[in-house]
Amino acid sequence: MKGKNGRIEIRVGPLPGSEKIFIEIIDNGIGVQAKRRQDIFKAATALKKEGGAWALILPSRIIEDYHRGKLYLKESHAGKGTTMRIVL
C-alpha cells in the first residue's frame, strides 16, 4: 500500500448456510489489475511495477492442504483496495 494512510481491516464471521467460517482481509491499496488476478496464486509472482508484491502460493497451499480451506480474491478495485477471503 502506498503512502502513510494504509489500512488493513479483518472481518470474521460464519458462512451463511454452512458450518464454515470466513476471514476477510481488506486493504485500501492500489488493487489488483484484472489481467493479473489469475497470476497472484502462482509461484514467484511479483507486481513491482504496480507497487506491490504478491506471493500467495504458500498461504494458499497452507490453507488448502493443511486446513482444508480456500483462499481467494473476493474483490479488487483499482485505487480502492482488495478483499481476500479465507473459508475454513
N, C-alpha and C positions, 0 to 999 in steps of 0.2 A: 504494500500500500504506500502510495506516495504522500509526502507531507507529514505534518505532526498531528493531523486530525484523524488518524486511522482509528477505526472502531471494529471490534470483533464482538459479536453477540452470540450466545449459545442458548438454544432452546431445547428443552427435553419434554417429552410427553408420550402418552400412549398412542399407538397407531389405531385409529378407529376401526372397529370390526375385527380386531386381531388381538392376540396375546403379546404382540411385539411392541417395542418402544422405538421412538425416533429421537435422534440427536441432530440438531441443525446447527451448523457453524455459518454465521452470516458476517460478511465484511462489507465495508464501504470502499473497496479498492476499485481498480480500473476495469474489472470484469474480465471475462474470458471471451475472446472473439469466437464467433460461431464456427469459423473454419478450423479453430484449434481445439474445439471441445472433444473431439474423438481422440486427440493426442495426449490429453492430460493424464491418462492412466497408463501410458506406455513408458518403458524404461528410458531414463535419461532425457526426458522432455524438458527443455528449458526454453522459456519465452522471454529471454533477457531484453529483447528489443521493446517488448510491451511493458517492461518494468517489473515483471515477476518471474519467479522460477517455480515450476511445478514438478514435483516428484511424488506422485500419488500412487505409484505402483506398489510400493511397500505397505503403506497404510491400507490400501485396498486389499492386498493379499492377506494381511493380518486379520482384518475384519471378516473377510470371506472365508479363508481357510481355517482359522482358529476359533472364530466366534460364530460362524455360520450366518453372518450378516451380509449387508450390502452397503457399499459406499457409492454414491453417485452425485453428479452435479444436478441439483434440483432446478436452479435458475441462475442466470447471469445477465446483467445489463451493462452495456458499455458506459463507463464513467460513473456507475452507481453501485456496483458491487456484485458479489456472488454468494449464493447459498449452496452449501454442500449438505447432503443428508446421509446419515448413517441409520440403518434399520437393523435392530437386534431382536 
